[in-house]
Amino acid sequence: MKKILFSMVFTLSALLMLNGCIVSEKKLTDKVQDAMVQYEQQQGNSLEVTDLTLEKSEGKGYKGVLTGKLNGEDAIYDVIVTDEGGDFDVDWEKRK
């Protein structure tokens, strides 16, 4: 009986932690997208995001691809993010 109870508690804990990671990755994706749009606006450009996909890489890093339209023309960006918890650093480069 103790083994079953322990297994159930362990499984529930693992699911809760996984759910927390998914939510925080979604928040990070939204923040990165907003930062890129704001930067382009400051440069006098218009960036409309179609999709941003980030995947975990080494340590606190993420790599991904943003697709959208820059000033009405199709654009694809390679994105690198370093997540420092409350803050993040994002670098991107437009594909040619």
TAGIQUI-V78118 format. One line per field, one symbol per residue. burial: + if it has 16 or more other ideal C-beta (glycine too) atoms within 10 Angstrom, else -. A space follows every 10 residues. Layout:
burial = ???
This chain:
burial = ---------- ---------- -------++- -++--++--+ ------+-+- -+-+------ -+-+-+-+-- ----+-+-+- +-+------+ -+----
